[in-house]
Amino acid sequence: QVRLVESGGGLVQTGDSLRLSCAASGRTFSNLATGWFRQAPGKERELVAGITWNGSTRYYAASVKGRFTISRDNARNTMYLQMNSLKPEDTAVYYCAAAEDWLRLVTIKTGDSWGQGTQVTVSS
């Protein structure tokens, strides 16, 4: 299975931006749907954004629509999440995930491979 490693998290202030990266190894990203999940303490895991293998379709949670942008570079086996206008409620551990099927990702809201997570903390 594909191995996923996230990077780019950190501590920022309200209104700042961050770009998360998810690098894949072990197999190519090319035929996998990928996405970003997040989980804050006391809250359930949330699918933040998803993208089909060819980038033709994107999904965003209502809470991040207009602020976050998901993208992928299959040649680099890397996926990104550009996060702008960050708010304290965006504070969470963000997980990169890959799924064999788009509907599995956005409907069941789970993946087949997961990264270890990267912490994003947004302060006031």
PyMOL commands that place a pseudoatom at each C-alpha (Angstrom):
pseudoatom trace, name=CA, resn=GLN, resi=1, chain=A, elem=C, hetatm=0, pos=[0.000, 0.000, 0.000]
pseudoatom trace, name=CA, resn=VAL, resi=2, chain=A, elem=C, hetatm=0, pos=[0.969, 3.591, -0.415]
pseudoatom trace, name=CA, resn=ARG, resi=3, chain=A, elem=C, hetatm=0, pos=[2.833, 5.280, 2.410]
pseudoatom trace, name=CA, resn=LEU, resi=4, chain=A, elem=C, hetatm=0, pos=[1.789, 8.857, 3.153]
pseudoatom trace, name=CA, resn=VAL, resi=5, chain=A, elem=C, hetatm=0, pos=[3.687, 11.505, 5.074]
pseudoatom trace, name=CA, resn=GLU, resi=6, chain=A, elem=C, hetatm=0, pos=[2.246, 14.921, 5.911]
pseudoatom trace, name=CA, resn=SER, resi=7, chain=A, elem=C, hetatm=0, pos=[4.177, 18.095, 6.521]
pseudoatom trace, name=CA, resn=GLY, resi=8, chain=A, elem=C, hetatm=0, pos=[3.548, 21.809, 6.823]
pseudoatom trace, name=CA, resn=GLY, resi=9, chain=A, elem=C, hetatm=0, pos=[1.584, 22.097, 10.029]
pseudoatom trace, name=CA, resn=GLY, resi=10, chain=A, elem=C, hetatm=0, pos=[2.424, 24.584, 12.713]
pseudoatom trace, name=CA, resn=LEU, resi=11, chain=A, elem=C, hetatm=0, pos=[1.286, 27.372, 14.987]
pseudoatom trace, name=CA, resn=VAL, resi=12, chain=A, elem=C, hetatm=0, pos=[-0.147, 30.422, 13.265]
pseudoatom trace, name=CA, resn=GLN, resi=13, chain=A, elem=C, hetatm=0, pos=[-2.393, 33.353, 14.044]
pseudoatom trace, name=CA, resn=THR, resi=14, chain=A, elem=C, hetatm=0, pos=[-5.930, 33.971, 12.914]
pseudoatom trace, name=CA, resn=GLY, resi=15, chain=A, elem=C, hetatm=0, pos=[-5.940, 35.089, 9.297]
pseudoatom trace, name=CA, resn=ASP, resi=16, chain=A, elem=C, hetatm=0, pos=[-2.634, 33.449, 8.433]
pseudoatom trace, name=CA, resn=SER, resi=17, chain=A, elem=C, hetatm=0, pos=[-2.053, 30.827, 5.774]
pseudoatom trace, name=CA, resn=LEU, resi=18, chain=A, elem=C, hetatm=0, pos=[-0.457, 27.407, 5.722]
pseudoatom trace, name=CA, resn=ARG, resi=19, chain=A, elem=C, hetatm=0, pos=[0.184, 24.865, 3.025]
pseudoatom trace, name=CA, resn=LEU, resi=20, chain=A, elem=C, hetatm=0, pos=[0.100, 21.221, 3.977]
pseudoatom trace, name=CA, resn=SER, resi=21, chain=A, elem=C, hetatm=0, pos=[1.873, 18.653, 1.850]
pseudoatom trace, name=CA, resn=CYS, resi=22, chain=A, elem=C, hetatm=0, pos=[1.338, 14.920, 1.605]
pseudoatom trace, name=CA, resn=ALA, resi=23, chain=A, elem=C, hetatm=0, pos=[4.102, 12.918, -0.017]
pseudoatom trace, name=CA, resn=ALA, resi=24, chain=A, elem=C, hetatm=0, pos=[3.457, 9.380, -1.188]
pseudoatom trace, name=CA, resn=SER, resi=25, chain=A, elem=C, hetatm=0, pos=[5.838, 6.488, -1.582]
pseudoatom trace, name=CA, resn=GLY, resi=26, chain=A, elem=C, hetatm=0, pos=[5.522, 2.776, -2.210]
pseudoatom trace, name=CA, resn=ARG, resi=27, chain=A, elem=C, hetatm=0, pos=[3.171, 3.247, -5.120]
pseudoatom trace, name=CA, resn=THR, resi=28, chain=A, elem=C, hetatm=0, pos=[2.073, 6.038, -7.378]
pseudoatom trace, name=CA, resn=PHE, resi=29, chain=A, elem=C, hetatm=0, pos=[-0.685, 8.472, -6.484]
pseudoatom trace, name=CA, resn=SER, resi=30, chain=A, elem=C, hetatm=0, pos=[-1.885, 8.457, -10.052]
pseudoatom trace, name=CA, resn=ASN, resi=31, chain=A, elem=C, hetatm=0, pos=[-4.924, 6.199, -9.709]
pseudoatom trace, name=CA, resn=LEU, resi=32, chain=A, elem=C, hetatm=0, pos=[-5.936, 7.074, -6.163]
pseudoatom trace, name=CA, resn=ALA, resi=33, chain=A, elem=C, hetatm=0, pos=[-8.478, 9.516, -4.864]
pseudoatom trace, name=CA, resn=THR, resi=34, chain=A, elem=C, hetatm=0, pos=[-6.939, 11.555, -2.079]
pseudoatom trace, name=CA, resn=GLY, resi=35, chain=A, elem=C, hetatm=0, pos=[-8.101, 13.905, 0.598]
pseudoatom trace, name=CA, resn=TRP, resi=36, chain=A, elem=C, hetatm=0, pos=[-7.497, 15.668, 3.856]
pseudoatom trace, name=CA, resn=PHE, resi=37, chain=A, elem=C, hetatm=0, pos=[-9.240, 14.859, 7.106]
pseudoatom trace, name=CA, resn=ARG, resi=38, chain=A, elem=C, hetatm=0, pos=[-8.976, 16.653, 10.401]
pseudoatom trace, name=CA, resn=GLN, resi=39, chain=A, elem=C, hetatm=0, pos=[-9.847, 15.820, 13.961]
pseudoatom trace, name=CA, resn=ALA, resi=40, chain=A, elem=C, hetatm=0, pos=[-9.957, 18.128, 16.935]
pseudoatom trace, name=CA, resn=PRO, resi=41, chain=A, elem=C, hetatm=0, pos=[-10.156, 16.940, 20.547]
pseudoatom trace, name=CA, resn=GLY, resi=42, chain=A, elem=C, hetatm=0, pos=[-13.702, 15.972, 21.439]
pseudoatom trace, name=CA, resn=LYS, resi=43, chain=A, elem=C, hetatm=0, pos=[-14.896, 16.147, 17.844]
pseudoatom trace, name=CA, resn=GLU, resi=44, chain=A, elem=C, hetatm=0, pos=[-15.389, 13.494, 15.217]
pseudoatom trace, name=CA, resn=ARG, resi=45, chain=A, elem=C, hetatm=0, pos=[-13.122, 13.129, 12.247]
pseudoatom trace, name=CA, resn=GLU, resi=46, chain=A, elem=C, hetatm=0, pos=[-14.109, 15.416, 9.406]
pseudoatom trace, name=CA, resn=LEU, resi=47, chain=A, elem=C, hetatm=0, pos=[-13.370, 15.206, 5.722]
pseudoatom trace, name=CA, resn=VAL, resi=48, chain=A, elem=C, hetatm=0, pos=[-12.032, 18.641, 4.903]
pseudoatom trace, name=CA, resn=ALA, resi=49, chain=A, elem=C, hetatm=0, pos=[-11.318, 18.253, 1.206]
pseudoatom trace, name=CA, resn=GLY, resi=50, chain=A, elem=C, hetatm=0, pos=[-10.990, 15.587, -1.441]
pseudoatom trace, name=CA, resn=ILE, resi=51, chain=A, elem=C, hetatm=0, pos=[-9.753, 15.367, -4.997]
pseudoatom trace, name=CA, resn=THR, resi=52, chain=A, elem=C, hetatm=0, pos=[-10.142, 12.741, -7.704]
pseudoatom trace, name=CA, resn=TRP, resi=53, chain=A, elem=C, hetatm=0, pos=[-7.107, 11.081, -9.195]
pseudoatom trace, name=CA, resn=ASN, resi=54, chain=A, elem=C, hetatm=0, pos=[-7.066, 13.404, -12.193]
pseudoatom trace, name=CA, resn=GLY, resi=55, chain=A, elem=C, hetatm=0, pos=[-8.074, 16.511, -10.272]
pseudoatom trace, name=CA, resn=SER, resi=56, chain=A, elem=C, hetatm=0, pos=[-11.302, 16.893, -12.208]
pseudoatom trace, name=CA, resn=THR, resi=57, chain=A, elem=C, hetatm=0, pos=[-13.550, 16.904, -9.145]
pseudoatom trace, name=CA, resn=ARG, resi=58, chain=A, elem=C, hetatm=0, pos=[-13.009, 18.464, -5.756]
pseudoatom trace, name=CA, resn=TYR, resi=59, chain=A, elem=C, hetatm=0, pos=[-14.922, 18.291, -2.516]
pseudoatom trace, name=CA, resn=TYR, resi=60, chain=A, elem=C, hetatm=0, pos=[-14.833, 20.788, 0.324]
pseudoatom trace, name=CA, resn=ALA, resi=61, chain=A, elem=C, hetatm=0, pos=[-16.515, 20.792, 3.670]
pseudoatom trace, name=CA, resn=ALA, resi=62, chain=A, elem=C, hetatm=0, pos=[-18.799, 23.767, 4.067]
pseudoatom trace, name=CA, resn=SER, resi=63, chain=A, elem=C, hetatm=0, pos=[-16.692, 25.074, 6.917]
pseudoatom trace, name=CA, resn=VAL, resi=64, chain=A, elem=C, hetatm=0, pos=[-13.628, 25.525, 4.699]
pseudoatom trace, name=CA, resn=LYS, resi=65, chain=A, elem=C, hetatm=0, pos=[-15.145, 26.284, 1.314]
pseudoatom trace, name=CA, resn=GLY, resi=66, chain=A, elem=C, hetatm=0, pos=[-13.682, 29.438, -0.130]
pseudoatom trace, name=CA, resn=ARG, resi=67, chain=A, elem=C, hetatm=0, pos=[-10.708, 29.363, 2.220]
pseudoatom trace, name=CA, resn=PHE, resi=68, chain=A, elem=C, hetatm=0, pos=[-8.991, 26.043, 1.497]
pseudoatom trace, name=CA, resn=THR, resi=69, chain=A, elem=C, hetatm=0, pos=[-7.796, 24.681, -1.824]
pseudoatom trace, name=CA, resn=ILE, resi=70, chain=A, elem=C, hetatm=0, pos=[-6.839, 21.080, -2.474]
pseudoatom trace, name=CA, resn=SER, resi=71, chain=A, elem=C, hetatm=0, pos=[-4.522, 20.154, -5.302]
pseudoatom trace, name=CA, resn=ARG, resi=72, chain=A, elem=C, hetatm=0, pos=[-2.258, 17.342, -6.369]
pseudoatom trace, name=CA, resn=ASP, resi=73, chain=A, elem=C, hetatm=0, pos=[0.803, 16.804, -8.490]
pseudoatom trace, name=CA, resn=ASN, resi=74, chain=A, elem=C, hetatm=0, pos=[0.820, 13.237, -9.721]
pseudoatom trace, name=CA, resn=ALA, resi=75, chain=A, elem=C, hetatm=0, pos=[4.268, 13.586, -11.241]
pseudoatom trace, name=CA, resn=ARG, resi=76, chain=A, elem=C, hetatm=0, pos=[5.609, 14.317, -7.763]
pseudoatom trace, name=CA, resn=ASN, resi=77, chain=A, elem=C, hetatm=0, pos=[3.243, 11.923, -5.978]
pseudoatom trace, name=CA, resn=THR, resi=78, chain=A, elem=C, hetatm=0, pos=[2.290, 14.818, -3.749]
pseudoatom trace, name=CA, resn=MET, resi=79, chain=A, elem=C, hetatm=0, pos=[-0.971, 16.373, -2.599]
pseudoatom trace, name=CA, resn=TYR, resi=80, chain=A, elem=C, hetatm=0, pos=[-1.424, 19.806, -1.084]
pseudoatom trace, name=CA, resn=LEU, resi=81, chain=A, elem=C, hetatm=0, pos=[-3.897, 21.680, 1.029]
pseudoatom trace, name=CA, resn=GLN, resi=82, chain=A, elem=C, hetatm=0, pos=[-3.597, 25.439, 0.833]
pseudoatom trace, name=CA, resn=MET, resi=83, chain=A, elem=C, hetatm=0, pos=[-5.278, 26.939, 3.879]
pseudoatom trace, name=CA, resn=ASN, resi=84, chain=A, elem=C, hetatm=0, pos=[-6.013, 30.654, 3.875]
pseudoatom trace, name=CA, resn=SER, resi=85, chain=A, elem=C, hetatm=0, pos=[-7.805, 32.912, 6.327]
pseudoatom trace, name=CA, resn=LEU, resi=86, chain=A, elem=C, hetatm=0, pos=[-7.264, 30.422, 9.100]
pseudoatom trace, name=CA, resn=LYS, resi=87, chain=A, elem=C, hetatm=0, pos=[-9.534, 30.520, 12.117]
pseudoatom trace, name=CA, resn=PRO, resi=88, chain=A, elem=C, hetatm=0, pos=[-9.150, 29.079, 15.611]
pseudoatom trace, name=CA, resn=GLU, resi=89, chain=A, elem=C, hetatm=0, pos=[-11.800, 26.499, 14.769]
pseudoatom trace, name=CA, resn=ASP, resi=90, chain=A, elem=C, hetatm=0, pos=[-9.438, 25.110, 12.135]
pseudoatom trace, name=CA, resn=THR, resi=91, chain=A, elem=C, hetatm=0, pos=[-7.187, 23.884, 14.924]
pseudoatom trace, name=CA, resn=ALA, resi=92, chain=A, elem=C, hetatm=0, pos=[-6.876, 20.121, 14.591]
pseudoatom trace, name=CA, resn=VAL, resi=93, chain=A, elem=C, hetatm=0, pos=[-4.633, 17.291, 13.558]
pseudoatom trace, name=CA, resn=TYR, resi=94, chain=A, elem=C, hetatm=0, pos=[-4.789, 17.051, 9.794]
pseudoatom trace, name=CA, resn=TYR, resi=95, chain=A, elem=C, hetatm=0, pos=[-4.456, 13.665, 8.121]
pseudoatom trace, name=CA, resn=CYS, resi=96, chain=A, elem=C, hetatm=0, pos=[-3.671, 12.842, 4.542]
pseudoatom trace, name=CA, resn=ALA, resi=97, chain=A, elem=C, hetatm=0, pos=[-5.589, 9.887, 3.123]
pseudoatom trace, name=CA, resn=ALA, resi=98, chain=A, elem=C, hetatm=0, pos=[-5.779, 7.938, -0.116]
pseudoatom trace, name=CA, resn=ALA, resi=99, chain=A, elem=C, hetatm=0, pos=[-8.638, 5.763, -1.314]
pseudoatom trace, name=CA, resn=GLU, resi=100, chain=A, elem=C, hetatm=0, pos=[-9.125, 3.369, -4.181]
pseudoatom trace, name=CA, resn=ASP, resi=101, chain=A, elem=C, hetatm=0, pos=[-12.502, 4.880, -4.977]
pseudoatom trace, name=CA, resn=TRP, resi=102, chain=A, elem=C, hetatm=0, pos=[-13.786, 8.445, -4.959]
pseudoatom trace, name=CA, resn=LEU, resi=103, chain=A, elem=C, hetatm=0, pos=[-17.139, 7.518, -3.453]
pseudoatom trace, name=CA, resn=ARG, resi=104, chain=A, elem=C, hetatm=0, pos=[-15.440, 5.612, -0.678]
pseudoatom trace, name=CA, resn=LEU, resi=105, chain=A, elem=C, hetatm=0, pos=[-13.588, 8.769, 0.207]
pseudoatom trace, name=CA, resn=VAL, resi=106, chain=A, elem=C, hetatm=0, pos=[-16.405, 11.305, 0.035]
pseudoatom trace, name=CA, resn=THR, resi=107, chain=A, elem=C, hetatm=0, pos=[-19.381, 9.117, 0.979]
pseudoatom trace, name=CA, resn=ILE, resi=108, chain=A, elem=C, hetatm=0, pos=[-18.033, 6.654, 3.506]
pseudoatom trace, name=CA, resn=LYS, resi=109, chain=A, elem=C, hetatm=0, pos=[-15.496, 9.325, 4.456]
pseudoatom trace, name=CA, resn=THR, resi=110, chain=A, elem=C, hetatm=0, pos=[-12.564, 7.067, 4.972]
pseudoatom trace, name=CA, resn=GLY, resi=111, chain=A, elem=C, hetatm=0, pos=[-9.370, 6.102, 3.240]
pseudoatom trace, name=CA, resn=ASP, resi=112, chain=A, elem=C, hetatm=0, pos=[-7.356, 2.989, 2.551]
pseudoatom trace, name=CA, resn=SER, resi=113, chain=A, elem=C, hetatm=0, pos=[-4.021, 4.549, 3.455]
pseudoatom trace, name=CA, resn=TRP, resi=114, chain=A, elem=C, hetatm=0, pos=[-3.350, 7.217, 6.050]
pseudoatom trace, name=CA, resn=GLY, resi=115, chain=A, elem=C, hetatm=0, pos=[-0.604, 9.547, 7.070]
pseudoatom trace, name=CA, resn=GLN, resi=116, chain=A, elem=C, hetatm=0, pos=[0.398, 10.055, 10.675]
pseudoatom trace, name=CA, resn=GLY, resi=117, chain=A, elem=C, hetatm=0, pos=[-1.045, 13.537, 10.899]
pseudoatom trace, name=CA, resn=THR, resi=118, chain=A, elem=C, hetatm=0, pos=[0.289, 17.044, 11.272]
pseudoatom trace, name=CA, resn=GLN, resi=119, chain=A, elem=C, hetatm=0, pos=[-0.849, 19.510, 13.918]
pseudoatom trace, name=CA, resn=VAL, resi=120, chain=A, elem=C, hetatm=0, pos=[-2.340, 22.824, 12.883]
pseudoatom trace, name=CA, resn=THR, resi=121, chain=A, elem=C, hetatm=0, pos=[-2.938, 25.317, 15.668]
pseudoatom trace, name=CA, resn=VAL, resi=122, chain=A, elem=C, hetatm=0, pos=[-4.522, 28.690, 15.020]
pseudoatom trace, name=CA, resn=SER, resi=123, chain=A, elem=C, hetatm=0, pos=[-4.360, 31.221, 17.813]
pseudoatom trace, name=CA, resn=SER, resi=124, chain=A, elem=C, hetatm=0, pos=[-6.168, 34.505, 18.275]
for i in range(1, 124): cmd.bond("trace and resi %d" % i, "trace and resi %d" % (i + 1))
show_as sticks, trace
zoom trace
